[in-house]
Amino acid sequence: LIPAVDPSLTSASGDAGSGSPVKSPSKKGVHGGALLPQRTWKQNKGTLRVKVHELDDIRGKKSKLQLSVRLRLGAETEEFKKTKSRSATEGGLLWAHPEEFEFDCFNPEALVQEEDLVLVIEVTEKVSMMGKKNVVAEKLISVKDCLSNPGSILKADDGDEGGWFNLNSAGDDDENGRAKLSITFEEARTGLLVLNLQRCTDLKGPGFAIFDKKIDPYVKIKVGKTKVRGKTYKDQENTFEFKESDKLKKLICWCNPNNYFD
């Protein structure tokens, strides 16, 4: 476990190596090391959790809509996380059990654009049997207040926590329905589990390849309820080493109360 404390955030006052205890500004008692200053919202590390509860009054091209929701946090380089397409009745869709998504904010500053951290929500309509989807409604939601107030639920456009966010038609400002979301930020209390991948040996092949002995492996870990999947490495032998220059060879998982189980 690597403590979720950025060495660059430690105060210059006090000698961390002297061993003399320093009073904590937030807790009673004494702790070895330097005082930790107040963090800005961009320096808070943790997990952003989004629950998708319901869609309402969405308009699409077809009378019978097949809708799904996809979400992306921060920069356009990040991948979307999405729900499965489901039939909507009169533009409305209610999940019996809310779809929940987690976004790792181990480096929020890398996701910030124009001094804000934005959650992109898009509602897509399935328009072909081949799975083609068009974006019919969207919204950009600022979530920096979540990082400023860990544990609180972001207030929606209707003023309620976990309430309704108004959506616009894709590409313009016309209103197109609304989405009911719960958005909260859980600050890392324990730290990070970092797996630095080094080498794979004796991996089993696909079992049916006669001429092509190459495989496309990836690494997946599960810690409590949290799952982390690494990238797929194409056309590898059954034994190979991860390159030191590959930044994605490290799998990072937050350790928090959700990871623990009896």
C-alpha positions in Angstrom: 0.0 0.0 0.0 1.3 3.4 -0.9 -0.2 6.2 1.4 -2.4 8.6 -0.5 -0.2 11.5 0.6 1.6 13.6 -2.1 5.1 14.4 -0.8 4.9 17.7 -2.7 2.0 18.7 -0.4 4.0 18.4 2.9 4.8 21.6 4.6 8.3 23.0 4.6 8.0 23.6 8.3 9.2 20.9 10.6 11.7 18.2 10.0 10.1 15.0 8.8 13.3 13.0 9.4 13.9 14.2 13.0 11.3 11.8 14.5 9.9 14.6 16.7 6.1 14.4 16.8 4.0 17.2 15.3 0.4 18.0 16.3 -2.1 17.2 13.5 -4.3 20.2 12.4 -7.3 17.9 11.9 -7.0 15.2 14.6 -6.2 15.1 18.3 -2.9 13.5 19.2 0.5 13.6 17.6 1.8 12.2 14.3 5.4 11.8 13.2 6.2 13.9 10.1 5.4 17.4 8.8 2.1 19.2 8.9 -0.2 18.7 5.9 -1.6 21.9 4.6 -5.2 22.3 3.3 -5.6 20.8 -0.1 -7.4 22.5 -3.0 -10.2 20.7 -4.8 -7.8 19.8 -7.6 -5.5 18.0 -5.1 -8.1 15.8 -3.5 -7.7 12.2 -4.5 -10.3 9.6 -4.5 -13.2 8.1 -6.5 -16.1 9.9 -8.2 -19.2 7.8 -8.1 -22.2 8.4 -10.5 -25.6 6.6 -10.2 -27.9 6.7 -13.2 -31.5 6.5 -11.9 -33.9 7.6 -14.6 -34.4 9.3 -18.0 -37.5 11.4 -18.8 -39.0 13.0 -21.9 -36.2 12.1 -24.3 -36.9 12.7 -28.0 -35.2 10.6 -30.7 -35.7 9.8 -34.4 -37.8 6.7 -33.8 -41.1 6.3 -32.1 -39.9 3.3 -30.1 -36.7 4.3 -28.5 -33.7 2.1 -27.5 -31.7 4.4 -25.1 -28.5 4.1 -23.2 -26.4 6.5 -21.1 -22.7 7.0 -21.5 -20.4 9.1 -19.2 -16.9 10.5 -19.4 -14.9 12.4 -16.8 -12.5 15.2 -17.9 -10.4 15.2 -21.0 -11.6 13.8 -24.4 -8.8 11.2 -24.2 -10.7 9.4 -21.5 -13.0 6.6 -22.5 -16.8 6.6 -22.0 -18.5 4.3 -19.6 -22.0 3.3 -20.6 -25.2 1.4 -19.8 -26.8 -1.2 -22.0 -29.5 -0.1 -24.5 -33.0 -0.5 -23.1 -36.5 0.2 -24.4 -37.9 3.6 -23.3 -41.6 4.3 -22.9 -42.6 7.7 -24.1 -39.0 8.9 -23.8 -38.7 7.7 -20.2 -36.5 5.0 -18.8 -36.4 3.9 -15.1 -33.7 1.5 -13.8 -35.0 -0.8 -11.1 -31.5 -0.8 -9.7 -29.5 2.3 -10.5 -26.5 1.8 -12.9 -23.4 2.8 -10.9 -20.1 4.0 -12.4 -16.7 4.8 -10.7 -14.1 7.2 -12.0 -10.6 7.1 -10.5 -9.4 10.6 -9.6 -5.9 9.7 -8.5 -4.6 12.7 -10.5 -7.5 15.2 -10.9 -5.3 18.0 -12.2 -4.7 15.9 -15.4 -8.5 15.8 -16.0 -9.1 19.5 -15.4 -10.0 21.7 -18.4 -10.3 25.5 -18.2 -10.1 25.4 -14.3 -13.0 23.0 -14.1 -13.6 19.3 -13.9 -16.5 18.2 -16.1 -18.6 15.1 -16.3 -20.0 14.6 -19.8 -23.3 12.8 -20.0 -24.7 11.6 -23.4 -27.9 9.8 -24.1 -27.7 7.6 -27.2 -30.4 6.1 -29.4 -29.9 2.7 -31.1 -30.8 3.3 -34.7 -29.8 0.0 -36.4 -29.7 -3.7 -35.9 -25.9 -3.5 -36.3 -25.7 -1.5 -33.0 -25.2 1.9 -34.5 -26.0 4.7 -32.0 -26.7 8.4 -32.3 -26.3 11.0 -29.5 -29.7 12.6 -29.0 -29.2 14.4 -25.7 -26.2 15.6 -23.7 -24.9 17.8 -20.9 -21.7 19.0 -19.3 -21.8 18.8 -15.5 -19.2 20.6 -13.3 -18.2 18.2 -10.5 -15.5 20.3 -8.8 -17.9 21.0 -5.9 -17.9 17.3 -5.2 -14.2 17.3 -4.9 -14.4 20.4 -2.6 -16.9 18.6 -0.4 -16.1 14.9 -0.2 -19.1 12.7 0.8 -21.7 15.3 -0.3 -24.1 14.6 -3.2 -24.0 17.2 -6.0 -27.1 19.3 -6.3 -28.9 19.0 -9.6 -30.6 21.6 -11.7 -33.8 21.2 -9.7 -31.9 22.0 -6.5 -32.1 18.5 -5.1 -29.2 16.2 -4.2 -29.5 13.3 -6.5 -32.1 15.2 -8.6 -32.8 16.0 -12.2 -30.3 17.4 -14.7 -31.7 19.1 -17.7 -30.4 17.9 -21.1 -29.9 19.6 -24.4 -30.3 18.1 -27.9 -26.9 17.0 -29.3 -25.1 19.9 -31.0 -27.5 22.7 -30.0 -29.2 24.4 -27.0 -32.7 23.0 -27.5 -34.0 21.2 -24.4 -34.3 17.4 -24.8 -35.5 15.7 -21.6 -33.7 15.2 -18.3 -31.6 12.7 -16.4 -31.8 11.8 -12.7 -28.3 11.3 -11.3 -26.6 10.9 -8.0 -23.0 12.2 -8.1 -20.6 12.1 -5.1 -16.9 12.0 -4.5 -15.3 9.6 -2.0 -11.9 10.8 -0.8 -9.1 8.3 -0.5 -8.7 7.5 3.2 -6.3 4.6 3.1 -4.2 4.8 0.0 -3.4 3.2 -3.3 -2.7 -0.3 -4.3 -0.2 -0.1 -7.2 0.6 -3.2 -9.3 3.7 -2.7 -11.4 3.5 -5.5 -14.1 6.8 -7.0 -14.9 6.6 -10.3 -16.7 4.1 -13.0 -17.8 5.1 -16.7 -18.2 3.5 -19.8 -19.6 0.2 -18.2 -20.6 -2.2 -20.6 -22.2 -3.1 -20.0 -25.8 -6.6 -19.7 -27.2 -6.8 -23.5 -27.6 -8.0 -23.6 -31.2 -5.1 -21.8 -33.0 -3.1 -24.2 -35.1 -0.8 -21.9 -37.1 -1.1 -18.7 -35.1 0.3 -19.2 -31.6 0.1 -15.5 -30.7 -2.2 -14.4 -27.9 -3.8 -11.1 -26.8 -3.5 -11.1 -22.9 -4.6 -8.5 -20.4 -4.5 -8.3 -16.6 -7.6 -7.8 -14.4 -7.7 -7.4 -10.6 -10.5 -7.2 -8.2 -10.2 -5.7 -4.7 -13.5 -6.0 -2.8 -16.1 -4.3 -5.1 -13.5 -2.5 -7.1 -12.4 -3.9 -10.5 -9.4 -2.7 -12.5 -8.5 -3.9 -16.0 -5.3 -3.2 -17.8 -4.9 -2.7 -21.6 -4.8 -5.6 -24.1 -1.4 -6.5 -25.5 -1.8 -7.7 -29.1 0.1 -10.6 -30.7 2.3 -11.7 -27.7 4.1 -14.9 -27.1 3.0 -17.0 -24.1 6.0 -15.5 -22.2 6.8 -11.8 -22.5 8.0 -8.8 -20.4 6.3 -5.5 -20.0 8.3 -2.5 -21.3 9.5 0.0 -18.8 8.4 2.8 -21.1 4.8 1.6 -21.0 3.0 3.9 -18.6 -0.1 1.6 -18.7 1.8 -1.4 -17.2 0.9 -0.1 -13.7 -2.6 -1.0 -12.4 -3.8 1.4 -9.7 -6.7 0.7 -7.3 -7.9 2.9 -4.5 -8.2 1.1 -1.1 -11.2 2.4 0.8 -14.0 1.0 3.0 -15.7 -0.5 -0.1 -12.7 -2.8 -0.6 -13.1 -4.6 2.7 -15.3 -7.7 3.3 -15.7 -10.4 5.9 
